[in-house]
Amino acid sequence: MTERIQDFLRNRREDGRDNEPCLVVDLAVVRDNFQTFARALPDSRVFYAVKANPAPEVLSLLASLGSCFDTASVAEAEMALAAGATADRISFGNTIKKERDIARAYALGVRLFAVDCKAEVEKVARAAPGAKVFCRFLFDCVGADWPLSRKFGCDPAMAIDVLEHAHRHGLEAYGVSFHVGSQQGRTQAWDEALKSAAAIFRGCAERGITLSMVNLGGGFPTKYLKEVPAVKAYGRSIFRALRKHFGNRIPDTIIEPGRGMVGNAGVIEAEVVLVSKKSESDDVRWVYLDIGKFGGLAETMDEAIRYPIRTPRDGAEVGPCVLAGPTCDSADVMYEKVPYDLPVSLEIGDKVLIEGTGAYTATYSAVAFNGLPPLKTYHI
Ligand SMILES: *Cc1c(COP(=O)(O)O)cnc(C)c1O
């Protein structure tokens, strides 16, 4: 929570514009985060994962700082271009692409594509002849609060075949990628993944194909309730792992931070709509906010991400609450399995601040479910 955000919210309240929940992102924090990544991993190029927060203000700030962009669709690539990035600073990192979208990205100048199977290689070879491809391999994501395993990537042994297939189809077999899982708390996760990456490099070399790039993915955490290691610790651990597995032939590297770039830059202000109990004898209260799973807090699914919540009554005695959203869907409950401690004096109408919400919130909010508008956002 920065002073700039506090001032902004105070003015908004004074102007009576605080009728609906909103997300406020402090761009100065995003700038700091970019520089922290650049210092911690000085030899890696930063490809910001656009999906985390594609606001034009965030993209143009990062473009001006020299960031590259990992995009998952033609629309995201267009947003990065509109923000001032050139096409050579854009990757199409989604392993699941329509062939006509590959062609559109190629027409925009994009020359770097992710693949994880031969069928995708063939699409890229037809629609983006001669482009660079990297093959994503599977990683089990132990230690991540928001795992990205199984859906993307292939077995490391298969990655060698996929890259050879790319080479045979006239593409440049450029390297490999992995994702250690989002909100990864273990700095050593990269060590395990880089062991597989080095094995793929060796396997390709045996077939006469020289790979040159490792895409280290995202996964760098934001501090929510639990402490997390500093970016510097991730940088050191990654550098050690590169040395260990690649010796003195360290490949070019890319990082794709999403959450770690913008998560801590944002705060959502929401309002308590109702505090109630299901029976007089319950000691757990139900607290309903004007934002929930469909209003931007989708990552509370399975209670995976637990946001810090501040109230005007912090410091007072607390008690357990089920925290729920405002919509008429019973799935719209954020925390129930593990109740959330909030002040017992919390009242209807209180404003609460949900911290660490700069990533994966606004774009997840529904268009008009129950007539509720999408989350208002301000980038200051
Ligand atoms: C979502 C995503 C990222 C960003 O992950 P974070 O955990 O938010 O840093 C990076 N790379 C790829 C391919 C992704 O899909």
The ligand as an SDF file (V2000), in Angstrom:
LIG
                    3D

 15 15  0  0  0  0  0  0  0  0999 V2000
    1.3480  -16.9000  -17.0350 C   0  0  0  0  0  0  0  0  0  0  0  0
    2.6670  -17.1200  -17.6220 C   0  0  0  0  0  0  0  0  0  0  0  0
    3.7850  -16.4540  -17.1060 C   0  0  0  0  0  0  0  0  0  0  0  0
    3.7210  -15.5690  -15.8960 C   0  0  0  0  0  0  0  0  0  0  0  0
    3.7230  -16.3170  -14.7300 O   0  0  0  0  0  0  0  0  0  0  0  0
    3.8140  -15.6320  -13.3130 P   0  0  0  0  0  0  0  0  0  0  0  0
    3.7790  -16.7790  -12.3710 O   0  0  0  0  0  0  0  0  0  0  0  0
    2.6810  -14.7100  -13.1790 O   0  0  0  0  0  0  0  0  0  0  0  0
    5.1300  -14.9220  -13.2460 O   0  0  0  0  0  0  0  0  0  0  0  0
    4.9950  -16.6460  -17.7420 C   0  0  0  0  0  0  0  0  0  0  0  0
    5.1040  -17.4540  -18.8240 N   0  0  0  0  0  0  0  0  0  0  0  0
    4.0620  -18.1110  -19.3390 C   0  0  0  0  0  0  0  0  0  0  0  0
    4.2450  -18.9500  -20.5370 C   0  0  0  0  0  0  0  0  0  0  0  0
    2.8130  -17.9740  -18.7590 C   0  0  0  0  0  0  0  0  0  0  0  0
    1.7700  -18.6430  -19.2670 O   0  0  0  0  0  0  0  0  0  0  0  0
  1  2  1  0
  2  3  1  0
  2 14  2  0
  3  4  1  0
  3 10  2  0
  4  5  1  0
  5  6  1  0
  6  7  2  0
  6  8  1  0
  6  9  1  0
 10 11  1  0
 11 12  2  0
 12 13  1  0
 12 14  1  0
 14 15  1  0
M  END
$$$$
